[in-house]
Every structure is written in C-alpha cells, then in structure tokens.
Amino acid sequence: MKQTEGGVTAAKGFSAAGVCASIKYKDRLDMALITSKAPCRAAGTFTQNVVKAAPVVWDQKIVERSSFVQAIVANAGIANACTGAQGMECCEWEAECAGELLGIPKEAVLVASTGVIGMQIPVEKITSGIKMLVQAQKDTLEAGWEAARAIMTTDTVPKQIAVETEIGGKKVTLGGICKGSGMIHPNMCTMLCFITTDANISKEMLQKAVSADVVDSFNMISVDGDTSTNDTLLVLANGLAGNPEITQEGRDYDAFCEALHFVTISLAKKMAGDGEGATALFEAKVVGAATKEDARKLAKSVICSSLTKAAVFGHDANWGRILCALGYSGAAFDPENVDLYLESRAGRLHIFGNGVACDYSEKEAANILSQPEVTALADMHMGGEEASAWGCDLSYDYVRINADYRS
Amino acid sequence: MKQTEGGVTAAKGFSAAGVCASIKYKDRLDMALITSKAPCRAAGTFTQNVVKAAPVVWDQKIVERSSFVQAIVANAGIANACTGAQGMECCEWEAECAGELLGIPKEAVLVASTGVIGMQIPVEKITSGIKMLVQAQKDTLEAGWEAARAIMTTDTVPKQIAVETEIGGKKVTLGGICKGSGMIHPNMCTMLCFITTDANISKEMLQKAVSADVVDSFNMISVDGDTSTNDTLLVLANGLAGNPEITQEGRDYDAFCEALHFVTISLAKKMAGDGEGATALFEAKVVGAATKEDARKLAKSVICSSLTKAAVFGHDANWGRILCALGYSGAAFDPENVDLYLESRAGRLHIFGNGVACDYSEKEAANILSQPEVTALADMHMGGEEASAWGCDLSYDYVRINADYRS
C-alpha cells in the first residue's frame, strides 16, 4: 500500500468537476460533481442528529435502496437543512437534472450540501451549476482537486488523499476529498467526505467496511463538539480494477479496509488540523486502557475540552485540564496510576505521574506545544487497549468566524 | 418567601471572613471562612469527575460521617487537585489548624479550594491565612460579602443571595455565596457554592433536598462543558431559627426546598452570566417536551453548543445552530413540529416553525440578541414537560483568559 497522487479521480473510471455557481458565495468554486463511467456500489454513513438536512434524507434512501449509483452533486454555501418540503424537492430536482444530463436515473444520483442552515437553495442557480458541472467534468487529477476546492466552506485548504494497494493480484486505488471545518463532531462532521475506488467489492461488504471504519476515524475527530445536520460520508466503488469481487471477510477485504482506513484517517486529520481558527492539529492518544471503548472515550474527551484547547493555543502546558478531561470522560481509572506526556516533533516530555506533576521544564513544554502538530499521550496502565482522537486548538479566530458566520 | 440582604451571614448564628493570604494571587482576598456558633447538619454534592481534588475527598468523608460541622475554610488560586498524598495532608492540616483555633474537632471543618490544578498549596501561607480568618470573622453582612469576594478566581463579580421564608411559624433564612467561572459544567461546576441556613432540618432531609435541587439548578448550567475536579456545593443548617425539626416530607419540607431552590437558581444564573469572557447570560428554555429528562437534555445541549454561543456573542440569529443542538441532544423529536423563539427584554420573536424559517426581521432579532440576558425558547409540542438551562456566549475573552491562565 502506498500513497499516490490525487483524490477522487485517482481511481479508474472517475471524473470530477468544480464550478462557480454563485449559490451563496461569489467568485469561488461552490459546486462539485463526481461521476463514474461504470455503475458503482455505494455505501455511506450519515449524521446521527435528529435534525437531518434534506440531502442526508435523500442519500440515505438512495444508498439503502438503489441497485447502483453513478454520480454525486454537491454544493457549498447553503446546507439545505431545516428547509422542509421545499428542501426535499430541491434534492430530487438536483438528482433528476443531473441524471437527465448524464443519462442515468435520478436514483443513481447522490446529493450533498454544506453551509448555512435554514436557507433555501436557489433552484435556477443550482440548475445552471449542474449544467456547467456536467460539461466541465474530466478524469484528470486536477479535476478532482477542483471538486475538493468547490466543497470548502470555512476550510482554509482543500483536502484530498489517494492510495494504491494490491487486491487479488490487481492494483486497486482509493481516493477521497472532504471538507470541515466547523460544526465538526462527527457522530457519523458539517463534514462532507466523498471517497471513490475502482475496487470490486459487494455492496454489503463495502457498507460493512465503511461502518466499521468511521468508529476510529471520522467519529474520533472534533472541532467544536457540534454534530452537524449534514454530516455525510459516501464511498463509491465501480469495480474497474478488475479484482475478484470481495464478498466476504479475508485477505482481500482486509487489504481494502487497510487502504480505506489510510484514506479516512488522512482526511480526518486534515479536517481536525484545519478546524475553524485552528493553529495546530491536536491529537490525544490513550494507551493502556482497560477496554477499546474506554480508550475512545478518554481520547475524545481530551480533544473536546475547550479549556485544554485554549491552553494548546496559548502553548501553556496546563496538564491539569487534560487530566480533568480524562476524569469526566465516563471511563473509570485511578488518577494515581496515569502517566501523561506531551509530544511533538520538538520532543517528548513526561509531565504527570504518580499522582503529581513531574519536574519538567515549562520552557521545553511550551516549545513542544508551539509546533503545528501536538500530541497529549496518556498511559492509563489498566490494560492493552488504545485509541487516538484528533482536534485542534481554540483560538480567537474560532470566535471571529462564528460570531457572524452568516454575513 | 422574599429575597433579603446578604449571603452566608444572613441566617442566624453564622459568621464569615475574607483575607489576603497570598496563596497565589497578590493584593486581593483569597481565603474565606464561614463558621456557625452552633453545630450544623451538613449536606453536599460534589464533582462526578473521576479525578477529584483533595478537598472534595476530604469533604465527602466529613459530610458522610461527621455528626456535625461548624466551619468551612476555602482558598482561591490553587485547586489542590492532582496533588497526591501531600494534597490530602494539606486538607487535614487546614481542618486541624482551623479546628484548634475555633475549639472544634477537625472532623467539623470542611475545606474547599479552586484555582490551578497540580500545584501544591504552600502550608505556611495557608496556616497564617487561617489564623487571620479566625481573628477577622464577624457575623455582619459585610463579612459574608468579603467571603464571596475571597473565593473568586476569574469571576468578575462576587456572587451572593439570601432569602427569608416561614417554616413552622418561624422566620427561616437561607443565604449563599458561589464562584464560577470557567471549567463550569457541573455534574455536580470549578464551582464552589456554600449555603448557610438557620433552618432546623434533619441531616437526612437536608441531603435529600440538596440532591434533588441540583438536578435543575447547578447541573443545568455550563460555561465551557468542562466538569471540574473541584465542584463542591455545601449546605450548613444550624437550627437556630427554632422551627420544629423537619424530619419528613410535607409542608415545612416543601417551604424549605422552595427557598433553597430560589438560592441555588439565583446563584446558578449568576455563575452562568459571569462565565469566562461572557457578555450575556444565555438561557435555553424547553417546553412541551415528552419527558422531564428530554427537556433537560434539550435545554442543556443548546447552552453547551459552541456555535450557538458564538452566534449569541455576535448577536446573530443563527437559529439553525439551535435546532442542530436540539437535534444532537439525544432526545427524540420531529423537527417539523418545533417552534423556536428568541426573547429578551427587547421583545420576543418567532423564528422557526413548520419545519422552516419564519419571516422575521433580522434587525429585530439582532436587537433581541444584544441584551444582557437572552433566551432561546423551544416548544417541542410533544408533551407537558419543561426545563431551563443557563450558559453564556463564547467571546474572544474566553480564549484570552484560557490561553494563558497559569501565567
């Protein structure tokens, strides 16, 4: 398995485009299209928020019921959430319009939106956007990059990754794009993530792989603790790699899952590191936990702590906040037995052990914390389980961005 | 029942003091003492954080086992949390030292600390502080106010309240002081709250009243979602009002609970409104919920949402974030049936209903949101249960205060 160039157009048979449809933003790409020349098996995971955006409702139905999928239409600027019947009609129109132009049924078209909640998408703009997208689509790596740019909201950088692996003697490629960067606390973020692959894999095994994967990838990141109405992960597999179909667990399935996990973890970390106002990617790694579930709870509690995040922003080794966040995670442990470390490319420091602060240098700690990627490592000394979670620091810019997002 | 002057010295037989012991801060009051001239029944609720500060461990034992309590010694600046055996020894020393000077056993002395986690309290400073406190204590309202000032950390104002009621033909007084204002997400906040009363009530009924009360008072506020290691609520009842002892449920118990709830809700709202960096008290009120537990979850989810809080700071009626927070609260509901309103002393506005935005004036909404106390009201139309939760907006100053708290 090795990382390769590109994103959603890295795998065989996929095309993409990004255009400026002026849905809400002006003078930037705000609509994306991903298509496959062959029918795809589709899998997805979606927000667990009771309030689900219209595109989430549409996609859940398509992923569950359609025999194949061949396109994803996405827009940034307006989330099409809390938009009632009109919002649902808009989704259906998007699918119908794209389907007609692409020569596929509307049931083969997935839709996704991100942006302000509560506004209706202007139908004439999205219609002309879809026409532009269908004309503009290409199978080049650059076209995939434009799709990645077109789904950004407050993201500062586009996010894509691709990987190659070998399955059943054939080269299989997976590539993905995603956007963050606020309202990120995926329980299955306003995260949108689209992954394409040329792997030949049954729909059942594809969904199984995706559902298992998110537990330790997207569900382990948080920017602000707000689970969006629009969180959507879609994975399309068109089978063009020509590997024998993966229909059960085994070596081929494992290879697929490993490659999928590389893509999801890479994209999850990119989202966390580019959280609204973030100056650093902040990882909490828990080792020696009694159970896997405890390890996840502990790690996630630390990266969700506003106080810890503000301290990371201030490069202040306020480890008491980390220990405090472990303490309210819901997992049982003995504080006297916990070892806490801070680490980054600047080094590693033991800061807490035997129930009290270690004799560490505050200057060295501040240096470790001033790096772009910082890890808090907690060894619980209770067992063999571990987990990592990813978030970001809490900065003035988070407040600035969100105090007046709509204007 | 009516509000009256003062705080912890409002009830008969209580004295207090606040002194400058330079525990960590300089040139400000940082130690407080509350004493009763008669032995008190004591009740308390404490942090549910697995990591409990040494004073919490001490107080839990005293409240549970001691036949009476007669004093509370508190300090600000250092939390005495994550301080190991030395931290526990410090608590015992504080109790012993105060007990000796006051002529009561150490088992009648409760202790409380708030401030930085992980530092040891300097024993010589706390010892001289206790001596000063014992000499300075008075039964005046002013002395209670000084105690309220002495327990502040990042609080901008001291917080106290008192109320009079009649029980069994006698005037009964309850008064309290508290401090916030970060790491506030009480599950039973670094909240310290001390309430005194001259009511005559059995220990069992006092604890019952306190435990029932916090569910809808202190446990319904949040500043930043971080449950502290030091949260402590202590209630002392010395019986000097002379009412017939409350030993069971009934009219007297109800009158006591009503007065207690007035004190706790008043103090809880003061804490929420003075959250770190807060410019407004933000209340979420949920009505028409199916169950009381759902109503609490829904209300608390809204006041905990960073995005909603940032929008309140920006006076931006971004109601989509409110609906989103209701959606991930864990309570089931149909978004199509929810009515959302914004209200403050500037008026009341219907902003969401029938699944879509109402036709409201953004200018009017911004005016409502620019008041010092703002309420988001959600009618779920599912039943008759309601609950309120209190928090604050999320401002630049929250980040400033917490990026470098220790220096």
Interface residues (C-beta under 8 A of the other chain):
Chain A: Q48 N49 V50 V51 K52 A79 A81 C82 T83 G84 A85 Q86 V116 I117 G118 M119 G182 M183 H185 N187 D224 G225 D226 T227 S228 T229 C304 S305 S306 L307 A310 A311 F313 G314 D316 N318 W319 G320 R321 L323 C324 A325 L326 G327 Y328 S329 A331 A332 F333 P335 E336 F352 N354 G355 V356 A357 L394 S395 Y396 Y398 V399 R400 I401 N402 A403 D404 Y405 R406 S407
Chain B: Q48 N49 V50 V51 K52 A79 A81 C82 T83 G84 A85 Q86 V116 I117 G118 M119 G182 M183 H185 N187 D224 G225 D226 T227 S228 T229 C304 S305 S306 L307 A310 A311 F313 G314 D316 N318 W319 G320 R321 L323 C324 A325 L326 G327 Y328 S329 A331 A332 F333 P335 E336 F352 N354 G355 V356 A357 L394 S395 Y396 Y398 V399 R400 I401 N402 A403 D404 Y405 R406 S407
